[in-house]
Amino acid sequence: MTKTVLIADDEPNILISLEFLMKREGYRVLLAHDGQEACDLIMTERPDLLLLDVMMPKKTGFDVCHEVRAHVDFKNTPILLLTAKGRDTDVAKGLAMGANAYMIKPFSTKELVQKVREMLGAAA
Amino acid sequence: MRRFDKRVAIGVAIIGVICLLWLGATGGLIWSTLDENGRTILKDTVGERIVLLLGMWGVSLFAVGSALRWLVAYFMTAPARLAEEAQVLLGTDVKRQLVPSGSIENRRLTDLFNQLVQQREALRNEMDERVAEAAHNTEQEKNRLAALMSELTKSVVVCNLDGRILLYNNRARMQFRKLSQAPGAIGGTELIGLGRSVYGVFDRKLVAHALENIQHRLQRGAAAPSAQFITTTPSGQLLRAQMAPVRSPQEGNEPAKMTGFVLMLDNITREFEAQARQDSILHTLTERSRAALANMQAALDVLEYPDLEPDMHERLLKVLREETEGLGTRLREIKSSAVDGTVLRWPLEDMLGADLVAAAIRRIETIDNLSAVANQVDDSLWLKVESFSLLQALSYLAERLKQECVITTLQLRLGMGDGRAQLDLCWQPSADKATTEVIPGWETDPMRSGGEDTSLTIQDVVERHGGAFWFGRESEGGTVFFRFLLPLAAPQEHLETASVVRNESRPEYYDFDLFQSSAQTRSLEDSKLSELSFTVFDTETTGLDPANGDEIIQIAAVRIVNGKLLRHESFDQFVDPKRNIPAHTIPIHGITPDMVKGQPTIDKVLPAFHQFTQDTVLVAHNAAFDMRCLQVKEKVTGLVFDNPVMDTLLLSAVVHPNQESHRLEAITERFNINILGRHTALGDAMATAEVFLRLIPLLAEKGIFTLGQAREAAQKTYYARLKY
């Protein structure tokens, strides 16, 4: 069954590349441009993996993480935070909020794709 | 002529009477033994010669009188005179030798007394020399300190534990002038001055917190504890303050007590703004460049795919062009922002984690119906924190938890995380309230706790520490918590205590005994006049009827602190009355319309004057008039001058009730005070202050020592019945 990946980022330029890469991997892709849109899509579309930027309007990636983990249906949904915030305290906070992995921008797309594969594989 | 001595006369009279009685009794006895014949012979023999008998009686009495007189002078008058002369020597500064007189014993006594007087004089001279020497040394120390203080590029303010300023340098005065919101030349004088409260500039709680920190470290035996904090002043300036304790001399094994503190101040507003700008630019540059690089990297990676649609290819090239252009623009922005190299960070101080937890518990427990306990606190952890804002944050969270989540018990936990300390505020969630629903947003709301508002948010506090903050839940037990990630400091108390000999580093100029002011601890009414702080002021006005439109055109004041007139801490300001100045009043006060034109109006001047008079007793000559001038402005300015008021006119009437005039001129003449600039507000205020200082000891002679007694006495005088 086709897996669904939600990509949330307020930068349209990264969405273009990430959407292409995820579709090429054979996943169904959902795009959100802010935290609130991401939350709404998660509740309605129930994606299998979340790629979240941290600094987004309306709700931050941390907030989305927190909300998702509070919901019983999404306790095990893999979350990968993608962010330009590179301090160790930000990483610690992201992981504490329930993210499974954290990649600091700029990142290698190959590593990203590999990570997504592993996370979806583990979740399956 | 020698003085008639009653004692001699009485003595002579008594002896005379005794002689007469003896003669009468002896004659009576002889008479009773004689027969009729014998009695006739005796009557014939004595009867005619009774005059001779009485004459001899008188002569004998005269001889007795002379002898008595000599004896009294010799044995009684000489010692009495000696006693009087000794009393003069005892009660005055007269230096002379007493002349010996009277009996041998009295002469010896006079000699001994003379020797004692000589000994006393020698001791006095020696004492005077020593006092002069000590005063000279003190003066030298003062000069040394003054020179040192004036050369310091930092502002230094020394306060006692009540926050009263005891010493400040010129730099501090200049800095306070910049902080002042008062208009013109008076700026700053309302904030800094001997005896003034430093809390006019600093938040009392902030200073108290820093003091408490230092006290804790002193108790722990730290040799040189200090605390630093940054605060915003009412005028919006940012001050960095470093606080060090002033300690009393150590007695025996007792730890030295703190008697006051030294504040070293830096105005860092400009540096901080520059730093904040620099931080913001660097932050934006880093994060936005990372994002842009990520966009470019991803686009490049995708472009390498050979089977790319032409449309996609074009979109990715466009992404690359946009991101390259964006990076270029940002670099140009950074270059033009001319960021200087000043490095300024919010000061973090080293603090034992257990101390911070204890302080947090104390603070949280001041909130009603809320208790807090320490649980799993690693007492070996040293943190690098700005404890004041951090404690504010914890207290704010605790209060919100109580109000919005019905939590009554909190736990504080401190442990080691991944290279950082984890400070947790934990609680068991209440069944009634779903904590997770209300908490989001707390991090970015302005903190409010214990009725205090602050513009700071948790996020700001976390930012200051370069830390992180989040809300979490433990998988076991259901405990929920707020976690602060905080930077660690190297343990250092050992360094502070070891190898430093206590008091060795005390500079000599600490010998000033500046810390004995006790008036503040008593109620004002019971405070001694000689210990109180006074603002002596005078106003010049357009006329004598403030209630019907006459306005203040000049207001001036000087301060008296601990019985000293502080001439350099004066307040002197013209006021634009926004009305004409009647021509007939100009010769009295010498103020022409040109002099007040363009000067600040009363609504600008009175707030500064109000602050200048803070925590002092107001003194004026004929104070009822000046107070009326201030009172009619209460509605316009919203400022109430509710300080106690003393009137030199009334006090003069208390001290000299028989004098006809109690006008300022008459009193200054009586006290021989020369007034320069009479009828200028400052001249009159100075004269009134001089008069007041001379009245204090005269009041004391009448048994009037305290403010309450002086006010009561003044109220009773005739002049107190006058009303404006």
Interface residues (C-beta under 8 A of the other chain):
Chain A: E11 N13 I14 I16 S17 L18 F20 L21 R24 M55 F62 D63 H66 A70 L82 A84 K85 G86 R87 D88 T89 D90 A92 K93 A96 M97 I104 K105 P106 F107 S108 T109 K110
Chain B: T286 E287 R288 R290 A291 L293 A294 N295 M296 Q297 A298 A299 D301 V302 Y305 M312 R315 L316 V319 E322 E323 G417 D418 G419 R420 T436 P440 G466 G467 A468 F469 W470 F471 G472 R483 L485
